[in-house]
Amino acid sequence: MIDLRSDTVTRPNDAMRKAMAEAEVGDDVYGEDPTVNRLESLASEMMGTESAIFVSSGTQSNLLALMSHCRRGDEYIVGQDAHTYKYEGGGAAVLGSIQPQPLDVEGDGTIDLKKAEEVIKPDDYHFAQTKLFCLENTKSGRVLPMNYLFAAKEFADRANLGFHLDGARIFNAAVKLGIDVKEISSLFDSVSVCLSKGLGAPVGSVLCGSKDLIGQARRWRKVLGGGMRQAGILAAGAIYALQNNVERLSDDHYHAARLREALLDIDEIKVEPGSADTNMVFISLPAHSPQELAKFLQQKGILIYPGKSMRLVTHLDISGSDITDFVEALKSFFPVG
């Protein structure tokens, strides 16, 4: 199958599987799994933070960050279609009793800082207390500009807000900009990094931050049922991903750019602005059924998610020939003439 639905669909290669099979393990809830400890040390070193914690998913990592920054009845400012607000089951509100204050996301993936400042609540018991500002990078494949991140950090500091990054694809952003990932992560009080997307690990994320914040997160992880015991088997795959699959993200970006250029030549397809900034291309079909297209492509061994706006994602299991085959299959769907 050529699977363009997401970069979460990657499968571990033989070298990663070997590292997992040979991993030394212990009880991570007791802090005794040496491979998990090595992963957390590696992640905190790469992010330039004091500490890190290995968790089962990006959703759990973001939730731990929100619950560690905020108390019951506090508020976080977040994008209207940000993952930490829209796609994580309302966990902050349901499990953390934390009120979201969503704002529209601009076309470049940023949140207008003036609008963010305007929604900060007064110090008055009629209101929730605004405690945290959350960003996402990349946002729908778009890399947030560094000058914006510097301005956002200055805003958060001035407003006395914690500053959290859903950095599920932070390495895509760093590779695209040609910078050390620390240049991004160092601006934030906490950073969630997904290891099972473009980096190709089978399971897991890391939350990185100060020792105090990660200490809080470790407690909340236990409360949420996130203790994974002999998790070194999973951590070994994550270590392999961090040591071997970061720089190769540029291949995914190249394939996405190739895909975008090819799709621009198909009149029946509209390629949305900002596509292929990293590893995502967004398209729509003004005059055809996305569901029919998805069904047609599946018969040819190609998977996409149908919808009004369709996201095509390149990753380590997508090759240059896969891009060529997908484009040819796409062209055959549309009537000639």
N, C-alpha and C positions, 0 to 999 in steps of 0.2 A: 504493500500500500504506500502511496505517496500521501502523507498526512499533513495537510497545511492548516489544520484547525488551531493548533497552539504549539508553543515550544515546550509544553508540559508532556508531550507524547514521546519524548526521546527514550531510548532504551540503553542500558549500560552496555559498553563494549566488553570484550573478553578481558582486557587489562583491568577495568574497573571491577568486574565480577571476581577476578582473582584477588584483588586487594580486599574486597569484602569477605571473600571466603577465608582469607588468612588473617583477618582482623583479630587483634587481642581484645578481649571484652571483660567487663566487670559490671557491677551494679551502678548504673549512672545516677539513680536516685540518692545513693550514698556518696556520689562523687567519685566512684571507684572504677569507672570505665576509662582505661587509658587512651583509647582511640577517640572517644568523645572529648576527653580533656584536651587531646592534641588538636582536634578540629576547632574547639572553642579558642584555644590559644592562637592558632593559625588565623582564624577569622578576625579576632580582635587585633592582631598584628597588622593584617592587611587593611583593616578599616581605620586603624590608628586610634582604637578605643582601649579603655582599661580592661574591659571584660566582654564576654559573649556567652550566650546560652543557645544550645541546639534544641530545636523543637520540631514537631511533626509537620508543620505546614506554615505557609505565609500568613494564613488567616489567624492561626494561633499566635504567631510572632507579633503581628500588628495588635492583636487584642491584648497580649501581655504588655506591650508598650503603652497602650492607652490606659490600662488599669494601673500601671506603675507610675505614670505621670499624673493621673487624675484620681480623685476620690468620688464616692457616690454624690451625685448632684452637681458635679463639675461639668464643664463643656469643652468640646474640641471643635476648632474651625477646620473644615475639610471641603474638598471639591464635591460638587453635586453628583458627579459620576466617578468619583474616586473609589478605588477598591475598598479602602477602609470604611467607606460609608455605604456604597451601593451593593457590593458583591460579597459581603462577609456576614450575611444573615442577621444584620442588626446586632451583632454580638456586644458591641460597646454599650448599647442601651439595655439589651436583654440581660447580660451577665455582669456588666460593670456599673449599671445605673448611671452611665455617662451620656449627657445630652449632646447630640451632634448639631453643629451649626453649619449646614451645607451652603456653599456658594458656587455660582456658575464657574466653570473652567474655561479659560480663554482658548482661542484656537491653537496657541502654541503650547498648551498644557499647563500654563501658569494660572495662579489665582491672583486677581487684582489686589495688590496690597492695601490700596486705599479702601476698597470695599471690605477687606478683612479687618482693617482698623475700625471701620464704622460699626461692625457687628459685635465688637468686644463689649461685654455687658458692664454696666456701672457696678460699683461696690455697694450693692443694695440687696437686702435679703429677699426682694421680690424676684430676683434673677438668679439663674445658675451662674457660677463663677467660671469665667473663661480662663482655661489653664494651658491649652495646648494648641499649636498650629501644625497641621499635617500637610505634607506634600507627597507627590508620587513622581518617581524618576526612574525609567522613562514613563511618560504618560501616553498611552495608546501609540507606543513606538517613538514618540517625540522626545528629544533630549532637552531638558530644561537648561536655558542658557546660564552660564556661570555668573554673569553680572546680575541676573535675576536672583540666583541663590544667595549671593552676597547681600543683596538688598533685603531679601526675605529674612536672612539671619539677623540683620540689623533691626528689622521691624520686630522680630520675635524678642530680641533682647530688650529693645526699648519698651515693649509692651509687657515685659516680664512673663512671657509665655514659654513653656517648653516647646521644643522644635523637633518633630519626628518626621523621618523619611520612610515611606514605603518604597524601599529600594529593591523591589523584587528583581528588577533588571538594571541595577546600578552599574554592573560591569559592562552592559551594553552601552550605557551612557559614557562611561570612562573610556572605553575602547573607541567609540565614535569621536570623542573629543581629543583622543591621543594623550590622555593625562593619567597620572596615578589615581586610583580610585579614592585614595585618602583626601585628595583635593576636594572631592564632593562630600565624603562622609564626615570629614572634620568639622563641617559647618553645622552639624546636627547633634542634638543631645542623645538621640537614639536612631538606629538604622536597622530596618528589617531587610535581610538579603535572602532571596529564594535560591536554593541550590538545585531545585528540580525543574527549573525552566531551561533557559539557554545553556546553563552550565552542565546539564545532563545527568545530575545525580538522580537516583530513583525516588528519593523521599527526603523532605526536610528543608528547613530554613534556619537561619541564625539571627538572633536579635543581639545587636552590639550597642554598648553604651558604657556608662560609668559603673564602677563596682557596686555602688549603692543601688542604682536603678536595676542592674541585672540581679542583684540580691532580691529585690522586690519581685522581679519577674520570675525568679526561680520559685518563690513561694506561691505566686499565682499559678505558675505552671502546674504545681502539685494540686492546687485547688481545682483546676480545670481538668484534671485527670491526664496530664501530659507527661508523667514520668514513664520513660520507655525502657527502664532496666538495662538489659544487655544491648544497648543501642549502637555499640561500636561497629556492628556489621553495617549499619546504615551510615554511620559517620565516616567509615573508610571510603565509601563511594563518594561522599561529599568532599573529603580531602583530595581524592583523585581529581574530582571536578575542578576544585580551586587551583590545583597545581598543574593541570593539563588543558583545561578547556576555556580559559579566559581569553587569551590572545586570538584563538581561532574564531571568536565571535565576529571578527571582521569578515570571515567567510560568509556568515549568515547575512551580514549587511550588504555584502557584494551581491549575493544571490537575490536579495530583496530588490536591490536597485535594478538588476537585470530583469527581474519579473515586472517591475513597474514600467520600464521602458518598453517591454514587449506588449504589455496590456494597453499602453497608450495608442498602439497601432490598431486596436480592435474597436471599431466604431460603436458597437453595441454595449461596450463597457465604459462606465465612468470611473476614472481613478480619482479618489478624493485627495485634496491638497494635504501636504505633509506626509504622504505615504513614502515609505522606504527611507525615512530618516535613520532608522536602524533596521530591525528585522521584520517589520510589518508593512503590508500593503492593504489599503482599504478600498473596496470597490463597491459599485452598485450597478444594477441592471435596470435602467429606466423603462425598457419595453419588454422585459422578459421575466419569467417566474424564477426566483432564486431556488425555490424548492425543486422545480423541474431540472434546473442546472445541477443541483447537488445530487439528485437521483441519477442523472445521466453520467456524471463524473464518477460516482461510486461504482457504476457498472464497468468503468474503465480502470478501477483500482485507485481512485483518487478521492480523498475525503476533504470536504470543506463544511463549514457551518452556514446554512442558508439564512438569509435575513435581509432586511432593508439595506443595511450596510454590512458588508461581509469582510471579515478580517482574514487575510492570508498571511501565515507566519512561517518564516524560514528558520531552520534549526540544524543541529548537527547531523540529523538523519535525512536532510534534504541536500541533494547534490545538484551540480549544474545541469546534468542530463535530466534530472527530475523536473527542473524548471522548464526545460525545452519540451518534455513530454506533456506537462500540464498545459502549457500554452497551446500546443497543437491540439490537445483534446478539447480545450476551450473553444478554439476556432471551429472545430467540427460540430459544435453544438448549434452554432448560429446558421440560419439558412443562407445559401450562396445567392448573391444578387439581391 
